[in-house]
């Protein structure tokens, strides 16, 4: 995950992020994209897991 970038959210700014159901980086690497529970692109919810 060292290639991930982060920037602070700003009011009126673009919001791109994903939320994963993983307790730590090792679990995230093991589960991969299957652990994604939500994805936000340009401030809009584009994916919501069940």
N, C-alpha and C positions, 0 to 999 in steps of 0.2 A: 504494500500500500504506500510505499515511499513515493510513488509517482502521482498520488492523489493531490489535488490542490484544494485549498480552502480560502475563502474570503468572507468577510463579515456581511451579513444581510443588511441591506439598507432599505428604508421606506421608499417605495416606488421603484426599487431596483429589481433586477432579474433574480429569480430564485430557482436554482437547479439543485436538487438534492435527492438522495434516496435513503430510506430507513430500512435497516436490516434487523431481524430477530436473531441476534447472535450475541452472546455475553462477552466475547473478546475476539481479537483478530484471528486467533487460531481457529476458533469455531466458524468464523466468517469464511476463512480460506477453505475449510473442510466442506461447508455447506454450499458455498458459492451463491450464485444468483437465486437459487431456490429459497434462500432465506430472506429475500426482499419482501417487505410488507407494504411499501409505498414508494412511489416515485413522483417527484414534483419537477416539472419543466416549465420554465418561464412563469413561475408562480401558479401554475395550474396542476391539479392532481391528475396525472395521466395513467397511473396504475395504483390499484389498491388490492392487496392480497386479502385472502379470507382467513 
